[in-house]
Amino acid sequence: MSPHCDDAVLSCGELLAARPGATVVTIFAGDPPPDTPLTEWDIAAGFRPGDRPMAARRAEDGAALALLGARPVWLGFLDAQYGPSPPVEAVTAALEPLLSGVRPRCVAVPLGLFHEDHRLVHRAALRARARHPGHDWLVYADALYRRIPGLVDAALAGLADAGLRAEPLEPTSHGSPALKRRAVACYRSQLRALATRGRPGHADAFAPERFWRLS
């Protein structure tokens, strides 16, 4: 499960490379209304009036996932930069038929760090997990945000408060780092925005991927 069109690859690209045939469900992949003005982020990404930023981002995501042998599923919820967030139950309801249809052996969901969309996906995923306990559920550290001091520890403490045990998995290389780099390079618009002044760049995407198993 990926909040936006790039989070799964930035955070779990090596895992995806090692598991060809994975399905990546991106929650906030919908198009805003045509008259929506460009946001500050979209301008930093190089989009101009009349462009369709989300269509371009889905195309980038599709190319990246194809390199990793993964299949994209894009849901129609709007990124928080375009308007109010949906109710958590609406996101959970959208995830449940996918879990039943794909029938995965393993489900990887974000820890839900910093960004409100990431936190919402995390909460919805935990609700879905309670209704689909038969899968092997992992949480992953959200790339870029995981470098902010204290956020990972706070999120793990939140899981413990909710009665969940998060067992750390060894941060070993799961797949091809070179293939992940090629996949990350597909997100040209997002890398451009991340490289603008005051933003963190994307070097953290190549730090060791971190996972925990939930029980």
C-alpha positions in Angstrom: 0.0 0.0 0.0 1.4 3.3 -1.1 0.0 6.7 -0.1 1.2 8.5 -3.3 2.6 7.6 -6.7 6.2 7.0 -5.6 6.1 6.1 -1.9 6.1 2.4 -2.4 9.2 2.5 -4.7 11.1 5.0 -2.6 10.4 3.1 0.6 10.3 -0.6 -0.6 11.8 -0.7 -4.1 14.2 -3.5 -3.3 11.5 -5.5 -1.7 9.4 -5.1 -4.8 12.3 -6.1 -7.0 12.7 -9.3 -5.0 9.0 -10.1 -5.2 8.0 -9.8 -8.9 4.3 -10.0 -9.4 3.5 -7.7 -6.4 0.4 -5.4 -6.6 1.0 -1.8 -5.5 -2.2 -0.1 -4.4 -1.8 3.7 -4.4 -4.5 5.4 -2.4 -4.2 9.1 -3.4 -3.9 8.8 -7.1 -7.1 10.6 -8.2 -7.4 13.6 -10.6 -8.5 16.9 -9.0 -11.2 18.8 -10.8 -10.0 20.4 -14.1 -10.3 23.9 -12.8 -8.0 23.2 -9.7 -5.1 25.6 -9.7 -1.6 24.2 -9.7 -0.3 23.8 -6.2 3.1 24.9 -5.0 4.4 21.3 -5.1 3.1 20.8 -8.7 4.8 24.0 -9.8 8.1 22.9 -8.2 7.6 19.6 -10.1 7.7 21.4 -13.4 4.0 21.4 -14.3 2.3 24.3 -16.0 -1.3 25.5 -16.3 -3.2 23.1 -18.5 -1.1 20.1 -17.5 -2.6 17.1 -15.7 -0.1 16.4 -12.9 -1.8 13.3 -11.6 -2.0 11.7 -15.0 1.8 12.4 -15.4 2.5 11.0 -12.0 0.6 7.8 -12.7 2.5 7.4 -15.9 5.8 7.8 -14.0 4.6 5.3 -11.4 3.5 2.8 -14.0 7.0 2.9 -15.7 8.8 2.5 -12.3 6.6 -0.4 -11.2 7.0 -2.1 -14.6 10.8 -2.1 -14.1 10.2 -3.9 -10.8 7.7 -6.4 -12.2 4.9 -4.9 -10.1 1.3 -4.2 -11.0 -0.2 -0.8 -10.2 -3.7 -0.2 -8.8 -4.6 3.5 -8.5 -7.5 4.6 -6.3 -9.3 7.8 -6.9 -8.8 9.6 -3.6 -7.4 13.1 -3.8 -4.0 14.0 -2.5 -4.3 16.3 0.5 -2.8 19.2 -1.5 -6.0 19.2 -3.6 -8.6 19.3 -0.9 -10.0 17.8 2.3 -9.0 14.3 3.3 -11.5 11.4 3.0 -12.8 9.7 6.1 -10.6 6.8 7.2 -13.5 4.4 6.9 -13.9 5.3 3.2 -10.3 4.4 2.6 -10.6 1.2 4.6 -13.7 0.2 2.6 -11.8 0.8 -0.7 -9.0 -1.5 0.5 -11.1 -4.4 1.6 -12.2 -5.7 -1.8 -8.6 -5.5 -3.0 -7.4 -7.6 -0.2 -10.1 -10.2 -1.0 -9.5 -10.1 -4.7 -5.7 -10.1 -4.8 -5.4 -12.5 -1.8 -1.8 -11.5 -1.0 0.4 -13.6 1.2 2.1 -10.5 2.5 0.8 -6.9 2.9 3.3 -4.0 3.5 1.8 -0.7 4.7 3.5 2.6 5.7 4.3 3.4 9.3 2.4 6.7 8.6 5.1 9.3 9.2 4.6 13.0 9.2 2.4 13.6 6.1 -1.4 13.5 6.8 -2.0 11.2 3.8 0.6 8.8 5.1 -1.0 8.8 8.5 -4.4 8.2 7.0 -3.3 5.2 5.0 -1.6 3.8 8.1 -4.8 4.1 10.1 -7.0 2.6 7.3 -4.6 -0.3 6.8 -4.7 -1.2 10.5 -8.5 -1.2 10.3 -8.3 -3.5 7.2 -5.8 -5.7 9.0 -8.3 -6.3 11.9 -10.8 -7.6 9.3 -8.2 -9.6 7.3 -5.9 -11.1 9.9 -4.9 -14.1 7.8 -2.2 -12.3 5.8 1.4 -11.6 6.9 1.3 -7.9 7.6 4.4 -5.7 7.6 4.9 -2.0 8.2 7.7 -0.1 6.4 9.4 3.1 7.3 8.3 5.9 5.0 11.2 7.1 2.9 12.3 10.7 3.4 10.2 11.2 6.5 12.0 8.3 8.3 15.0 10.5 8.5 13.3 13.0 10.8 14.5 12.3 14.4 12.0 10.6 16.6 9.3 9.9 14.1 9.9 6.2 13.6 10.2 5.6 17.4 6.9 7.5 18.0 5.1 5.5 15.3 6.3 2.2 16.8 5.2 3.4 20.2 1.8 4.1 18.8 1.5 0.6 17.5 2.4 -0.8 21.0 -0.3 1.5 22.5 -2.8 -0.1 20.1 -1.8 -3.6 21.3 0.3 -4.5 18.3 3.7 -6.0 18.4 6.1 -4.8 15.7 9.0 -7.3 15.3 11.9 -5.7 13.4 13.2 -7.5 10.3 16.9 -7.5 9.4 17.6 -4.5 7.2 19.3 -6.6 4.6 19.2 -6.0 0.8 16.1 -7.7 -0.5 16.6 -7.1 -4.2 18.7 -5.2 -6.7 19.8 -1.7 -5.5 20.6 -0.9 -9.2 17.2 -1.8 -10.3 15.6 0.3 -7.6 17.7 3.3 -8.7 16.4 2.9 -12.2 12.9 2.7 -10.9 13.3 5.8 -8.7 14.7 7.7 -11.7 11.3 7.3 -13.4 9.7 9.8 -11.0 11.2 12.8 -12.9 8.6 15.4 -11.7 8.8 14.4 -8.1 12.6 14.3 -8.0 12.7 17.7 -9.5 10.4 19.0 -6.7 12.4 17.3 -4.0 15.5 19.0 -5.3 14.2 22.5 -5.0 15.4 24.8 -2.3 14.3 24.0 1.3 13.4 20.4 0.4 15.3 17.2 1.3 16.2 15.7 -2.0 15.8 12.0 -2.4 19.0 10.4 -1.2 17.2 8.8 1.7 15.4 6.5 -0.7 18.7 4.6 -1.1 19.2 4.1 2.7 18.5 0.5 3.9 14.8 -0.3 3.7 13.2 -1.0 7.1 10.4 -3.3 7.9 8.6 -4.7 11.0 6.2 -7.7 11.2 2.9 -7.0 13.0 1.3 -9.4 15.4 
